[in-house]
Amino acid sequence: MGVYIDGTVGLGGHSTAILETSAPNGRVIGIDLDVEALTIAKSRLHVFGERYSLINGNFAEMDVLLERHSVHAVDGILLDLGVSSLQLDAPHRGFSFNHTGPLDMRMNARQAALTAMQVVNDSPMDVLVEIFKRYGEERFAKRIAHRIIQTRRETPIATTTQLAEIVKQAVPHGVSKIHPATRVFQALRIHINAELENLAMGLDVAIQLLKPGGCLCVIAFHSLEDRIVKHRFRTCEHTASLEILTKRPILPDAVEVQHNPRARSAKLRVARKL
């Protein structure tokens, strides 16, 4: 029973679980910026008939999107933040330094004009440094930005692997266990898609949409996201509008990480509306 929002429906895995658990009458409204993801989710969820709806849009505007479907309050909301495996594994989307592709990184190319290539090739050094520090917590931001500007004077930086190699050359060898370009790619993606701003707005809207007793579940994958979620939950708990059900975030166990290595950094926080 109930009406639930999957604010980042992706390929429909979480929506499937919600629909199965809420059978026979539960309903899921899935929202996603990515049109490609929605196409795949539709083929996966069609077995549930009329119990699901899919909307192309931003979960930060879920109140407006739901208004069009005559939905004003819901029993639960799930937000699975960050980039999906579909996006990471598609070279033409430009999200991953493991595949050669254009420097794009837009969640929805139809709705957004700014690409990673434009940011990398057109931004002054101080802007690049700020992006890498703020959204990637990159301690070598100045060195990386300087190397980018040196390179683009000779030739435009057009591909993911080209940028990754530039970053690799700028970062001292052996200072990190992760790929040197990881934080830079994260920072560019977050900046281009305004992910943290959308998260802050989406949390506010989600809390408003929940019925008393309804739960908000958020899965974050890095400290910047998790910090925003934790602060918002604590603020609402202080004002007696939310009860935090996870005093500490729920982490994936070893079996889940083995099955899905990309889940290793996931943190789930849950709060219930009072």
DAPEWO-V847786 format. One line per field, one symbol per residue. psi: psi as a letter, one per 30 degrees, with the letter a starting at -180 (. if undefined). burial: # if it has 16 or more other ideal C-beta (glycine too) atoms within 10 Angstrom, else .. A space follows every 10 residues. Layout:
psi->???
burial->???
This chain:
psi->llkkkjfifb ggeeeeeeee egkfgkkkjk kkfjeeeeee eefefffgbg flkkkjakff gfeeefefgh kfklflkkjj lakleeeegj effgfkffkk lkidgkejff fkekleeeee ffkleeeeee eeeeffhjfh eeeeeeeeee effekkjfle feeeeeeeff kkkgfkflkf feeeeeeeee eegheeeeee eeeeeeeefk lkflkkkkjl fleeeeeeee eeeeeeeegh fkkkfjekkk lkleeeeeei ffffgkkkkk kkk.
burial->..######## ##.###.##. .#...##### ####.###.. #...#..#.. ##.####### ###.##.... #..####### ####.###.# #.#####.#. #.#######. ....###.## #.#....### ###.##.#.# #####.###. ##....#.## #######..# #........# #.######## ###.##.##. ###.###.## ...####### ##.###.### .##..#.... .#......#. .#........ .....##### #.#.
